[in-house]
Amino acid sequence: KGRFHGVPMTGHNKIVAFQRPHRLVSISDGTVLSRNTWEVRPLALQHPACEVSLTIEYKFNSGLVRVLAGVASPLLHGEIQEMTEEALRRLHSIFAR
């Protein structure tokens, strides 16, 4: 549960595919329908460094939110991109310790 620009949003996240240790796919339903794919690739066999990519596909489930999102689409996509990059920075800081 949460809010995005004051609009209440709810959702459930479910892992639908897991290929240890390199791939995780989840879907969410609720105000936003999404599919998130995390892929982890080792950079070198001798070093524990890796590269992580995150692909997010989404659409808004609520009619009102869909209309508002259509009007503000460039702003929302930019903000969602920033939120994604921040999540990846936090992930990096956790594993860089």
C-alpha positions in Angstrom: 0.0 0.0 0.0 1.2 3.5 -0.6 0.6 6.8 -2.4 1.9 8.2 -5.6 1.4 11.9 -6.0 -1.4 11.6 -3.4 -3.2 8.8 -5.3 -3.7 5.8 -3.1 -2.2 2.6 -4.6 -2.4 -1.0 -3.5 -0.9 -4.1 -4.9 0.4 -7.6 -4.3 3.7 -8.9 -5.6 4.2 -12.5 -6.6 7.4 -14.2 -7.7 6.5 -16.3 -10.9 9.9 -17.4 -12.0 13.2 -18.0 -10.3 16.4 -19.3 -11.9 19.0 -19.4 -9.2 21.1 -17.4 -8.9 20.7 -15.3 -12.0 17.0 -14.4 -12.7 13.9 -13.4 -10.7 10.6 -12.5 -12.3 7.7 -11.1 -10.4 4.3 -9.7 -11.2 2.1 -7.3 -9.3 -1.5 -6.7 -9.4 -3.6 -3.9 -8.0 -3.6 -0.2 -9.0 -0.6 -0.9 -11.2 -0.1 -4.2 -13.1 3.5 -4.9 -13.6 6.1 -7.5 -14.5 9.6 -7.0 -13.1 12.6 -9.0 -14.2 15.9 -8.9 -12.3 18.9 -10.4 -14.0 22.3 -10.8 -12.3 25.4 -11.5 -14.3 28.9 -12.1 -12.8 31.6 -9.8 -14.1 34.5 -12.1 -13.4 34.8 -15.6 -12.0 37.5 -14.7 -9.4 35.8 -11.6 -8.1 32.3 -11.4 -6.5 31.3 -8.4 -8.6 28.2 -8.6 -10.7 26.1 -6.5 -13.0 22.3 -6.2 -12.3 19.6 -5.2 -14.7 16.0 -4.5 -13.9 13.3 -4.5 -16.6 9.9 -3.2 -15.6 6.8 -3.4 -17.7 3.6 -1.8 -16.3 0.2 -0.3 -16.9 -2.3 1.3 -14.7 -5.3 -0.8 -13.8 -7.6 2.0 -12.4 -9.6 3.9 -15.0 -9.1 7.3 -13.3 -5.4 6.7 -12.7 -5.0 5.5 -16.4 -6.5 8.8 -17.6 -4.3 10.9 -15.3 -1.3 8.9 -16.2 -2.0 9.4 -19.9 -2.1 13.2 -19.4 1.1 13.2 -17.3 2.8 10.3 -19.0 6.3 12.0 -19.6 6.5 13.2 -16.0 5.4 9.8 -14.6 7.8 7.8 -16.8 10.7 10.1 -15.7 9.7 9.8 -12.1 9.4 6.0 -12.3 12.8 5.8 -14.0 14.3 7.9 -11.1 12.6 5.6 -8.5 14.1 2.5 -10.3 17.6 4.0 -10.4 17.3 4.8 -6.7 16.3 1.2 -5.9 19.3 0.0 -7.9 21.6 2.4 -6.0 20.3 1.1 -2.7 20.8 -2.4 -3.8 24.4 -1.6 -4.8 25.1 0.1 -1.4 23.8 -3.0 0.4 26.0 -5.4 -1.5 29.1 -3.1 -1.6 29.5 -3.3 2.2 
